[in-house]
Amino acid sequence: MEKLIDCFAFQGRQIVSLIGSGGKTSMMWYLADCYRQEKVLVSTTTKIGYPTHRLFDYFYSDDFSRLGKDDQGITLAGIITADGHKLSAPPASVQQSFSRFDKIFLEADGSKQLPLKGWETFEPVVTPETTVTIGMIPISVLGKTIDQTTVHRLPLFIRATGVEQGEIIQEETLAEVISSPKGLWAKSQGQRILCINQVESAEQLKQAEKILSLLPYMLLKRLSKVIACNVQSKEGVILWEK
C-alpha cells in the first residue's frame, strides 16, 4: 500500500462529507492534518466527539462571526454539548463562511461507535454544498454476528440489506450495505469515494477486492474510486477508479 493521502489527492477547494461507520472521525482528522498548510475547517452536521488532544489551531463554539478569518491551519467549529464531551452541528449560518476555506471536512453520519448501521430517512445529513462524499466501511467486521453489538439501528439495517439477525457478516453483507438504495449512498452528494477501512493484512486486502467484485456495475458508475485503507497506519491502495 502507499501513502493514504495520495489515494485522495484532492485538488482545489473541496467540501468533503464523511458517512458510514468504522473510522469517519479518524479519517476526517487525518485528511485535515494533511492539508494543514491550507485553510481547513473541521465540523459536523450531526455530532462528533470533542478531541482529547488539541488537533486544531482555532476553535469556534458560540460566536461564529469571525469563522474563516484566521490564517492557514485547522479550524474546528461546533457547539459544545451539555456534557462537554461532544460537539453538535453549528448553526446553518456558518455555511456562509465556507467560501473562506480551502478544504472543509464534515462528519455527516453517526453509528454510535458500532461497525455497521442502518439509516433513518433523515440520515446521513449531507449538506448540498458537498463536493465529495466519502463512505466508510470497516473490513474488520467480517466474521462477526449481525446483532445489537455490531449494528446501530439493527431493524433498519435488516430492512435495507435483507439479512437476518444472527447471520455471520460476510463480503456479500458489506456489498449489500454499499449497494442498497437505502444504504450507504442514499443521501450522498458530489463525487463518491468508497473507503474499505481497517485493512491490515494480505487476506483482508483480498476480502476488500472480493467486496469490490460483488458491487453492481450501475453502482460503480456512480463512484469515483474505491480505496482499501488503514487510517491508523495512514496507508491505502486504490482498488478501482473511474
ChimeraX attribute file (.defattr): number of C-alpha atoms within 10 A of each C-alpha:
attribute: neighborCount
match mode: 1-to-1
recipient: residues
	/A:1	14
	/A:2	12
	/A:3	13
	/A:4	23
	/A:5	16
	/A:6	12
	/A:7	19
	/A:8	15
	/A:9	8
	/A:10	14
	/A:11	8
	/A:12	7
	/A:13	17
	/A:14	18
	/A:15	22
	/A:16	28
	/A:17	31
	/A:18	27
	/A:19	29
	/A:20	29
	/A:21	24
	/A:22	25
	/A:23	23
	/A:24	28
	/A:25	19
	/A:26	12
	/A:27	23
	/A:28	21
	/A:29	18
	/A:30	18
	/A:31	22
	/A:32	24
	/A:33	16
	/A:34	12
	/A:35	17
	/A:36	18
	/A:37	13
	/A:38	17
	/A:39	21
	/A:40	30
	/A:41	28
	/A:42	21
	/A:43	24
	/A:44	25
	/A:45	22
	/A:46	19
	/A:47	20
	/A:48	22
	/A:49	14
	/A:50	17
	/A:51	14
	/A:52	7
	/A:53	6
	/A:54	9
	/A:55	14
	/A:56	19
	/A:57	14
	/A:58	17
	/A:59	16
	/A:60	17
	/A:61	15
	/A:62	12
	/A:63	10
	/A:64	16
	/A:65	11
	/A:66	10
	/A:67	21
	/A:68	22
	/A:69	11
	/A:70	14
	/A:71	13
	/A:72	17
	/A:73	19
	/A:74	27
	/A:75	24
	/A:76	22
	/A:77	25
	/A:78	25
	/A:79	20
	/A:80	20
	/A:81	15
	/A:82	8
	/A:83	7
	/A:84	10
	/A:85	12
	/A:86	15
	/A:87	24
	/A:88	19
	/A:89	21
	/A:90	22
	/A:91	13
	/A:92	9
	/A:93	10
	/A:94	16
	/A:95	13
	/A:96	10
	/A:97	15
	/A:98	19
	/A:99	12
	/A:100	17
	/A:101	22
	/A:102	19
	/A:103	24
	/A:104	25
	/A:105	25
	/A:106	26
	/A:107	27
	/A:108	25
	/A:109	24
	/A:110	23
	/A:111	18
	/A:112	12
	/A:113	14
	/A:114	16
	/A:115	20
	/A:116	25
	/A:117	28
	/A:118	23
	/A:119	23
	/A:120	12
	/A:121	11
	/A:122	8
	/A:123	18
	/A:124	24
	/A:125	20
	/A:126	23
	/A:127	18
	/A:128	11
	/A:129	14
	/A:130	18
	/A:131	17
	/A:132	20
	/A:133	26
	/A:134	26
	/A:135	25
	/A:136	25
	/A:137	26
	/A:138	22
	/A:139	26
	/A:140	15
	/A:141	20
	/A:142	16
	/A:143	12
	/A:144	14
	/A:145	16
	/A:146	21
	/A:147	17
	/A:148	15
	/A:149	12
	/A:150	17
	/A:151	23
	/A:152	21
	/A:153	18
	/A:154	20
	/A:155	16
	/A:156	18
	/A:157	23
	/A:158	18
	/A:159	14
	/A:160	19
	/A:161	21
	/A:162	13
	/A:163	15
	/A:164	14
	/A:165	15
	/A:166	11
	/A:167	13
	/A:168	16
	/A:169	16
	/A:170	16
	/A:171	20
	/A:172	17
	/A:173	18
	/A:174	24
	/A:175	20
	/A:176	21
	/A:177	23
	/A:178	25
	/A:179	20
	/A:180	16
	/A:181	14
	/A:182	20
	/A:183	23
	/A:184	26
	/A:185	23
	/A:186	15
	/A:187	18
	/A:188	23
	/A:189	18
	/A:190	18
	/A:191	15
	/A:192	21
	/A:193	20
	/A:194	26
	/A:195	29
	/A:196	29
	/A:197	27
	/A:198	24
	/A:199	23
	/A:200	18
	/A:201	9
	/A:202	9
	/A:203	10
	/A:204	18
	/A:205	20
	/A:206	13
	/A:207	19
	/A:208	25
	/A:209	18
	/A:210	14
	/A:211	20
	/A:212	23
	/A:213	13
	/A:214	15
	/A:215	16
	/A:216	13
	/A:217	9
	/A:218	9
	/A:219	13
	/A:220	18
	/A:221	11
	/A:222	14
	/A:223	18
	/A:224	16
	/A:225	20
	/A:226	24
	/A:227	23
	/A:228	31
	/A:229	28
	/A:230	22
	/A:231	23
	/A:232	14
	/A:233	12
	/A:234	15
	/A:235	20
	/A:236	25
	/A:237	19
	/A:238	18
	/A:239	18
	/A:240	15
	/A:241	12
	/A:242	9
